[in-house]
Amino acid sequence: MKVGIVTDSTADMPVDFYERHNVTMVPLVVRFGEEIHKDWVDLIPDEFYKKMRSSDALPKTSQPSVGDFATAYEKLAKDGCERIISIHISSRLSGTIQSARAACQVFKDIPVTLIDSELTAIVLGRIVEELANARDTGASFEEMISLAEDCRRSGRILFVVDTLKYLELGGRIGKAQALLGSLLSVKPILHLEEGIVAPRAKVKGAKKAKRELITLVKEEIEARRDKKNAKLMIAYTDNPEMVTELKSLIDEAGIEYDDLRTGQIGAVIGTYVGPGTYAIGIL
Amino acid sequence: MKSELTAADIKDIIKNCAAALEAECDEINALNVFPVPDGDTGTNMFLTMQSVIEEMNGIREDVKAYATAIKDGSLKGARGNSGVILSQILRGISDVIIEGEVLDAGLITRALNQGSRVAYEAVMKPVEGTMLTVIKDMAKAARKAARRSDDIVAIMQEVVKEADESVVRTPDLLDVLKEAGVVDAGGRGIAVMAGSALAALTGEKVAVRAVSKETMIQSFEDQVIDLTYLNCTEFLLKSDTIDVDKFKKSIRGLGDSMLVVGGGGMYRTHIHTNDPGKVLARATQQGELSQIKINNMKEQSEERAASLKEVKEIKEIAVVAVAAGEGIKRILRSLGVTGIVNGGQTMNPSAADIAGGIDSSRSGKVIVLPNNKNIILTAQQASDLTKKEVSVIPTRSIPEAFAALLAFEPEKSLKENQRAMDAAFKAVKTGEVTRASRDSKARIGDIRKGDTIGIYDSDIVTAGKDIIETGEALIRTMLDKDSEVLTILTGDGLRPDDMLELRAKLQKEYPDMEVEIHDGGQPLYPLIVGVE
């Protein structure tokens, strides 16, 4: 049975990733005033952060329309898919999956299984890659679904923002939380908990933040039954130097992992976390 | 009497709806706090309707063709959660119109009900107090009105009325709205559309009731303000001989918001007063009283205010800190401190002062940060004076308080917080610069009254004549190779700008160290330094 895989642009993978893995990506939209861009499709992260620095107004984002999803599903049905797995950014961060769900009300050609990943960014991208690999090595539809469920449960993303300002302005963190430590230069370490942004730790000083992040990653991995086969991801915004820095900290901490991918945080997620952010994903 | 809608009516309705949403866009955006407070509900609903208009443009004027365009256009253009739900409502409505025969009252009622049903189905976890509730209530009102009348305008009047009322009820159904003091943005958008649909049919402009975030918040706050006159006093006065003007004059001085209305021997009287007895006594001189009602408005408003705050009060831990200096207090609050007791080195607060701070916090669980070694015992005493569950974290300085607060998590238990905060504050070293209040002997030599002295770990480690020089010597004593962050609080006559030279010097010597300087405003200690 041919299974189509659909995700959205917040999986933070470049366009050629989706071509390589035969996955359909539906982009969210980023607006700078009148200027409208499709996330990752016609706005790559480096350009976005450049724009963000030079533009006075903050960018705004929109979830894909119902029609965008309906078109994507129709195309897969036309290409001979018999089922579709559509896995997306946490429904508590974006209405993207709501659009997908509404599209399913009108698109009835083949069954679509919607999965709220409760995650986003590079770790969602990694899950999509796992799903595509499973499909291409002969996994059944049911096996793919249970893999996706496993990934949702085990997937983590921890991140450090330079300032909570962007999360607050974008409405992705409570005002009270955003205010915490705003007068001291406190670096909060955040994570996605049940699909929403929650503080995990607060430290003073950029160096301590990195160390604390690594400590938390180590704790996460050591709490697992399978301590050796963790897949790690490092994501950066406008700070590519973080990749080498975090890599060496991971090695110094003696964290064992199966593979380590790196990638950049795209425009939509970047709108909410802001420049200077870095993240580690675990799967 | 309008018994049937035409294609032209539909076009007018849609145009009116889009125009009204555009006009109310900012106001609706400002209400948006749920599910994600990103302030775009109005924009999204408007864009969705605009897409409907684009889809309708250029097609032949036909009820079913229009219904199809409404369905397709809204689906294609749906933006945001509110837009998607709106598109589902419109899909339900359109489906009924497409399959129906005559667009009469019965069909419209069925269409609204289908719109509500489809929208509920489309949402994974329907939440009440949102636009879903509003469309559901509208559909119900339509059903009820259709039993009495075939007139579409009459039915729509009932629907619009209910829509408005349903919007006002949304904060009762959804706590986040109540906490934010707003009505639901999407629900409001739907009510605006209902009102403009009716306006399109009657040809009248419907004045949409303005409920902005500001006015809502104000109206909630209004109920909490101090009241000059406490008792709302109402009664019915029966008298054939009354001189109304004279009666009014006789009670006017006793309060405000006075109303005496009626005629033919019956007068309803209403006044806010602190002396309802006197009002009633004067009224009995005029005639017979009945239906007497006296309400304590303060109690009412407090109850309402309490019910607004309720959600937040129950679980979270409050933090009370002892501190002096405006800058320090501001930073403490930014770190989650909810109550501040004035005090410090030379003005130790009493146990009763601290207990007062504990008792006036809203939570039943309170953490106390004494921030001075001479206040730790007092704070522990204070915890015996209150019925609340109290945990004293024995912080001896403001930098220790900052460190402890970074580990504070209001939703966790007192015990967990105590453990985490204890560990956190112990990782900080604190030093202070002050002036010697008398001559004395210290390990480092004789100290003269008025000398600047640097204190670290209860020891005078350096002395001199210049505050900044003494500060520099103190900081050097405190720093070691593991120091990463240096926090300087300036007080008593010093400003952060006075420290820039020292900062530059230190940063050159310790390039990896982060230096933060804040205006603490504390008395007696020109410098407080934290090293971690």
HADDOCK unambig.tbl for C-alpha pairs under 7 A between the chains (distance, minus, plus):
assign (segid A and resid 62 and name CA) (segid B and resid 79 and name CA) 6.80 0.50 0.50
assign (segid A and resid 62 and name CA) (segid B and resid 80 and name CA) 6.42 0.50 0.50
assign (segid A and resid 63 and name CA) (segid B and resid 79 and name CA) 6.66 0.50 0.50
assign (segid A and resid 63 and name CA) (segid B and resid 80 and name CA) 5.98 0.50 0.50
assign (segid A and resid 65 and name CA) (segid B and resid 76 and name CA) 6.22 0.50 0.50
assign (segid A and resid 65 and name CA) (segid B and resid 77 and name CA) 6.04 0.50 0.50
assign (segid A and resid 65 and name CA) (segid B and resid 78 and name CA) 5.39 0.50 0.50
assign (segid A and resid 65 and name CA) (segid B and resid 79 and name CA) 5.71 0.50 0.50
assign (segid A and resid 66 and name CA) (segid B and resid 75 and name CA) 5.71 0.50 0.50
assign (segid A and resid 66 and name CA) (segid B and resid 76 and name CA) 5.78 0.50 0.50
assign (segid A and resid 66 and name CA) (segid B and resid 78 and name CA) 6.23 0.50 0.50
assign (segid A and resid 67 and name CA) (segid B and resid 75 and name CA) 6.19 0.50 0.50
assign (segid A and resid 67 and name CA) (segid B and resid 76 and name CA) 4.35 0.50 0.50
assign (segid A and resid 95 and name CA) (segid B and resid 80 and name CA) 6.10 0.50 0.50
assign (segid A and resid 95 and name CA) (segid B and resid 81 and name CA) 5.29 0.50 0.50
assign (segid A and resid 98 and name CA) (segid B and resid 81 and name CA) 6.61 0.50 0.50
assign (segid A and resid 99 and name CA) (segid B and resid 84 and name CA) 6.19 0.50 0.50
assign (segid A and resid 101 and name CA) (segid B and resid 122 and name CA) 6.76 0.50 0.50
assign (segid A and resid 102 and name CA) (segid B and resid 122 and name CA) 5.98 0.50 0.50
assign (segid A and resid 170 and name CA) (segid B and resid 38 and name CA) 5.57 0.50 0.50
assign (segid A and resid 171 and name CA) (segid B and resid 36 and name CA) 6.08 0.50 0.50
assign (segid A and resid 171 and name CA) (segid B and resid 37 and name CA) 4.77 0.50 0.50
assign (segid A and resid 171 and name CA) (segid B and resid 38 and name CA) 4.92 0.50 0.50
assign (segid A and resid 172 and name CA) (segid B and resid 36 and name CA) 6.83 0.50 0.50
assign (segid A and resid 179 and name CA) (segid B and resid 334 and name CA) 5.98 0.50 0.50
assign (segid A and resid 180 and name CA) (segid B and resid 334 and name CA) 5.24 0.50 0.50
assign (segid A and resid 180 and name CA) (segid B and resid 335 and name CA) 4.85 0.50 0.50
assign (segid A and resid 180 and name CA) (segid B and resid 336 and name CA) 6.27 0.50 0.50
assign (segid A and resid 181 and name CA) (segid B and resid 334 and name CA) 5.34 0.50 0.50
assign (segid A and resid 181 and name CA) (segid B and resid 335 and name CA) 4.81 0.50 0.50
assign (segid A and resid 182 and name CA) (segid B and resid 334 and name CA) 6.35 0.50 0.50
assign (segid A and resid 183 and name CA) (segid B and resid 331 and name CA) 5.83 0.50 0.50
assign (segid A and resid 183 and name CA) (segid B and resid 334 and name CA) 6.37 0.50 0.50
assign (segid A and resid 184 and name CA) (segid B and resid 331 and name CA) 6.97 0.50 0.50
assign (segid A and resid 202 and name CA) (segid B and resid 406 and name CA) 5.51 0.50 0.50
assign (segid A and resid 202 and name CA) (segid B and resid 407 and name CA) 6.78 0.50 0.50
assign (segid A and resid 203 and name CA) (segid B and resid 406 and name CA) 6.49 0.50 0.50
assign (segid A and resid 205 and name CA) (segid B and resid 485 and name CA) 6.20 0.50 0.50
assign (segid A and resid 205 and name CA) (segid B and resid 514 and name CA) 6.62 0.50 0.50
